[in-house]
Amino acid sequence: MIYTNSDSQISGEPEIMVVLGAKLWNHEPSPVLTGRLDAALDYLETHPDMTVVVTGGMGDDEPVSEASCMADYLVEGGFPREQILLEESATNTLENLLFSARLLQNQGYSTENLLVVSNGAHMARVKLLARRIGLDISTLSTPVPGGIAYKTYFRAREGAALVKSWLFDKGTI
């Protein structure tokens, strides 16, 4: 499932992008998060009118929220801050999707055909959870950075997380 769901699948013309958070290294995005943000910036070059939600709270060992760090990165990359919405409470993938959808609804945006950015190995779980909470999403996938050992670890971790999410993760917008 992880391999068959790992490619980007964009349908129609999404108007809102949701970039899922990942670990920070001090005040900087980790390589996993940097890959997501760079892919977002590349896509935004040809879709500059999109609204972007950056989603991720602040872990115990993180000096700022993932969302705040992500917004700064996008702005440094040339994307306008006024087109970025911060969701700073999520601590996992289900919360990333739920809290982002709620934020969008509360701000008067549609949650139809969101473009969700994450790593390809993460997309099977993202799609499962999005369907479960009633979101129709397109996906923009990024590669897992690092060597073969880290890529193997990341995919194995995602396999276990996919089973856990399938069994336990539920929620409503």
C-alpha positions, 0 to 999 in steps of 0.5 A: 500500500505504501508504494502504490500510494506514494506518487503525486496525484493532483486532480483539477485545480486545487486552490488550497495547499496543506503542508504537513509538519515534521520534526524541527532540528532546533529552529530549522526544518529537518531534512524531511520537512525541508523536502516538503517545503521545497516541493511546496515552493516549486509548485507555488511558483506556477500556482502563486494564488494558492492559500497555504496551510502549514500545520504542526504544533510544538514538540517538547524538544522544539523551540517554536511550532512546526507551523511557525517555522514552516511559514518562515521558510516559505516566506524566505523562499518568496511566498507571501506571508498573507497567503499562509494560514498557521495551524499550530496545535496538531501533533499527528497526521490525523490532527494535521488534517482535522485541525487544518480543515476546521481552520479553513472552515472557520476562515470561510474557505472550502475544504474541497480538493485540498492539495496535501504535501507530504512524503510519498511513504506517508501518503497511504496513511494521509489518504486513508485518514482524509477519506475517513474524515470526509476530505477529498484531497489531491497529493503532492509527494516528496521523496524520503531523504537520506540513505537506504537505512533511513528510507527503510526505517521511514517506510517500516515506521509508516507501515506500522503507523498505517495499521495503527491509523486503520485500527484506531484513528477516527475523527470528524471535521 
